[in-house]
Amino acid sequence: MATNNQPATTLRYGRIKATIWQNVSEKGPFFSTTFSRSFKDQSGAWHNGTSFGLNDLEALHIVAHEAKEWMAAHALKH
């Protein structure tokens, strides 16, 4: 169950975004992460997708590592 509707933090690398959420369970608070990629459609409107192409994987790797570091640092405070 989420503690609120706002993310704990958002990390970005290029078009790739990691959104970190704080959740609460019987065992206490914990973090989870969702990843997305921003893109423009043919009309020029921005959207977020959850599929990643070959050219996205390096950025996904970098932002996933940053998310892991952030979560580890903040888990020590609880």
Secondary structure, DSSP 4 states (H G I P E B T S, - for coil): -BS-SS-SEEEEETTEEEEEEEEEETTEEEEEEEEEEEEE-TTS-EEEES---GGGHHHHHHHHHHHHHHHHHHHTT-
